[in-house]
Amino acid sequence: MWDVWTFPLAIVILVIAFIGWKAIKNWNQMNVALEERDSGVSEVVEDHPFTANPILWVIGVAALFILFVIFFYWASSK
């Protein structure tokens, strides 16, 4: 009834959902400036522009899971 990849895939889905939830939570906390000039870039994004991007985190988690599946089948075929 349950496939071998059901629980690992569920864990990956939960991690991706958590990343999305944190990104939306942080996005809702940003203040919208109604001035003529936009507000400056935050220090965290300025220091680490790629680590603050949730899309890259989701791609990384999915890529690690895919690589794990490929490695598992490669190792089990030998």
PyRosetta script that sets phi, psi and omega in degrees:
from pyrosetta import init, pose_from_sequence

init()
pose = pose_from_sequence("MWDVWTFPLAIVILVIAFIGWKAIKNWNQMNVALEERDSGVSEVVEDHPFTANPILWVIGVAALFILFVIFFYWASSK")
pose.set_psi(1, -50.0)
pose.set_omega(1, 179.4)
pose.set_phi(2, -95.9)
pose.set_psi(2, 130.5)
pose.set_omega(2, 176.9)
pose.set_phi(3, -78.7)
pose.set_psi(3, 161.5)
pose.set_omega(3, -178.4)
pose.set_phi(4, -65.4)
pose.set_psi(4, -24.5)
pose.set_omega(4, -176.2)
pose.set_phi(5, -98.1)
pose.set_psi(5, 6.1)
pose.set_omega(5, -178.1)
pose.set_phi(6, -65.4)
pose.set_psi(6, -51.5)
pose.set_omega(6, -177.5)
pose.set_phi(7, -70.9)
pose.set_psi(7, -42.8)
pose.set_omega(7, 175.4)
pose.set_phi(8, -61.3)
pose.set_psi(8, -38.3)
pose.set_omega(8, 177.6)
pose.set_phi(9, -67.1)
pose.set_psi(9, -37.4)
pose.set_omega(9, 177.0)
pose.set_phi(10, -62.9)
pose.set_psi(10, -39.7)
pose.set_omega(10, 178.2)
pose.set_phi(11, -64.7)
pose.set_psi(11, -43.0)
pose.set_omega(11, 178.6)
pose.set_phi(12, -63.2)
pose.set_psi(12, -41.2)
pose.set_omega(12, 178.8)
pose.set_phi(13, -63.3)
pose.set_psi(13, -40.8)
pose.set_omega(13, 178.1)
pose.set_phi(14, -64.4)
pose.set_psi(14, -40.1)
pose.set_omega(14, 178.2)
pose.set_phi(15, -64.4)
pose.set_psi(15, -43.1)
pose.set_omega(15, 179.1)
pose.set_phi(16, -65.5)
pose.set_psi(16, -39.5)
pose.set_omega(16, 177.6)
pose.set_phi(17, -65.0)
pose.set_psi(17, -38.2)
pose.set_omega(17, 177.4)
pose.set_phi(18, -64.2)
pose.set_psi(18, -41.9)
pose.set_omega(18, 177.4)
pose.set_phi(19, -61.4)
pose.set_psi(19, -44.1)
pose.set_omega(19, 178.2)
pose.set_phi(20, -63.8)
pose.set_psi(20, -40.9)
pose.set_omega(20, 179.2)
pose.set_phi(21, -62.9)
pose.set_psi(21, -44.4)
pose.set_omega(21, 178.9)
pose.set_phi(22, -64.4)
pose.set_psi(22, -38.4)
pose.set_omega(22, -179.9)
pose.set_phi(23, -66.2)
pose.set_psi(23, -42.0)
pose.set_omega(23, 179.2)
pose.set_phi(24, -68.3)
pose.set_psi(24, -38.7)
pose.set_omega(24, 178.9)
pose.set_phi(25, -62.5)
pose.set_psi(25, -43.8)
pose.set_omega(25, 178.4)
pose.set_phi(26, -68.1)
pose.set_psi(26, -35.0)
pose.set_omega(26, -178.8)
pose.set_phi(27, -67.6)
pose.set_psi(27, -39.0)
pose.set_omega(27, -180.0)
pose.set_phi(28, -70.7)
pose.set_psi(28, -20.1)
pose.set_omega(28, -179.1)
pose.set_phi(29, -86.2)
pose.set_psi(29, -10.9)
pose.set_omega(29, -179.7)
pose.set_phi(30, -70.0)
pose.set_psi(30, 141.0)
pose.set_omega(30, 177.5)
pose.set_phi(31, -87.8)
pose.set_psi(31, 135.7)
pose.set_omega(31, 178.4)
pose.set_phi(32, -93.4)
pose.set_psi(32, 121.8)
pose.set_omega(32, -179.9)
pose.set_phi(33, -87.2)
pose.set_psi(33, 128.4)
pose.set_omega(33, 179.1)
pose.set_phi(34, -103.9)
pose.set_psi(34, 31.2)
pose.set_omega(34, 178.9)
pose.set_phi(35, -95.3)
pose.set_psi(35, 177.8)
pose.set_omega(35, 178.6)
pose.set_phi(36, -69.6)
pose.set_psi(36, -32.1)
pose.set_omega(36, -179.8)
pose.set_phi(37, -104.1)
pose.set_psi(37, 145.9)
pose.set_omega(37, 175.1)
pose.set_phi(38, -73.0)
pose.set_psi(38, 158.1)
pose.set_omega(38, 175.8)
pose.set_phi(39, -73.3)
pose.set_psi(39, 159.0)
pose.set_omega(39, -178.2)
pose.set_phi(40, -71.4)
pose.set_psi(40, 166.0)
pose.set_omega(40, 177.9)
pose.set_phi(41, -73.7)
pose.set_psi(41, 136.0)
pose.set_omega(41, -178.7)
pose.set_phi(42, -65.4)
pose.set_psi(42, 158.1)
pose.set_omega(42, -175.8)
pose.set_phi(43, -65.5)
pose.set_psi(43, -35.9)
pose.set_omega(43, 179.9)
pose.set_phi(44, -64.1)
pose.set_psi(44, -44.9)
pose.set_omega(44, 179.6)
pose.set_phi(45, -69.3)
pose.set_psi(45, -35.2)
pose.set_omega(45, 179.5)
pose.set_phi(46, -67.2)
pose.set_psi(46, -39.7)
pose.set_omega(46, -179.5)
pose.set_phi(47, -75.7)
pose.set_psi(47, -39.5)
pose.set_omega(47, -175.8)
pose.set_phi(48, -135.8)
pose.set_psi(48, 79.6)
pose.set_omega(48, -173.6)
pose.set_phi(49, -68.0)
pose.set_psi(49, -27.2)
pose.set_omega(49, -176.7)
pose.set_phi(50, -89.2)
pose.set_psi(50, -29.1)
pose.set_omega(50, -178.1)
pose.set_phi(51, -75.0)
pose.set_psi(51, -19.6)
pose.set_omega(51, 179.2)
pose.set_phi(52, -88.5)
pose.set_psi(52, -0.3)
pose.set_omega(52, -177.8)
pose.set_phi(53, -90.1)
pose.set_psi(53, 112.0)
pose.set_omega(53, -177.5)
pose.set_phi(54, -68.2)
pose.set_psi(54, -25.5)
pose.set_omega(54, 179.2)
pose.set_phi(55, -65.4)
pose.set_psi(55, -40.2)
pose.set_omega(55, 178.1)
pose.set_phi(56, -66.3)
pose.set_psi(56, -35.4)
pose.set_omega(56, 176.8)
pose.set_phi(57, -64.5)
pose.set_psi(57, -42.0)
pose.set_omega(57, 179.3)
pose.set_phi(58, -65.1)
pose.set_psi(58, -43.3)
pose.set_omega(58, 177.5)
pose.set_phi(59, -61.8)
pose.set_psi(59, -40.9)
pose.set_omega(59, 178.7)
pose.set_phi(60, -64.4)
pose.set_psi(60, -42.9)
pose.set_omega(60, 178.8)
pose.set_phi(61, -64.2)
pose.set_psi(61, -45.2)
pose.set_omega(61, 179.2)
pose.set_phi(62, -64.1)
pose.set_psi(62, -40.6)
pose.set_omega(62, 179.7)
pose.set_phi(63, -65.3)
pose.set_psi(63, -40.3)
pose.set_omega(63, 177.2)
pose.set_phi(64, -63.1)
pose.set_psi(64, -40.9)
pose.set_omega(64, 178.2)
pose.set_phi(65, -64.4)
pose.set_psi(65, -43.1)
pose.set_omega(65, 179.0)
pose.set_phi(66, -64.1)
pose.set_psi(66, -42.7)
pose.set_omega(66, 177.7)
pose.set_phi(67, -63.8)
pose.set_psi(67, -36.9)
pose.set_omega(67, 176.9)
pose.set_phi(68, -64.1)
pose.set_psi(68, -42.7)
pose.set_omega(68, 178.7)
pose.set_phi(69, -63.8)
pose.set_psi(69, -44.6)
pose.set_omega(69, 178.9)
pose.set_phi(70, -62.0)
pose.set_psi(70, -45.8)
pose.set_omega(70, 179.4)
pose.set_phi(71, -63.5)
pose.set_psi(71, -39.1)
pose.set_omega(71, 179.2)
pose.set_phi(72, -60.6)
pose.set_psi(72, -48.5)
pose.set_omega(72, 179.8)
pose.set_phi(73, -69.8)
pose.set_psi(73, -32.4)
pose.set_omega(73, 176.4)
pose.set_phi(74, -66.9)
pose.set_psi(74, -44.4)
pose.set_omega(74, -179.0)
pose.set_phi(75, -69.8)
pose.set_psi(75, -32.7)
pose.set_omega(75, -179.1)
pose.set_phi(76, -79.2)
pose.set_psi(76, -16.0)
pose.set_omega(76, -179.4)
pose.set_phi(77, -84.0)
pose.set_psi(77, -12.8)
pose.set_omega(77, -178.3)
pose.set_phi(78, -89.5)
pose.dump_pdb("model.pdb")
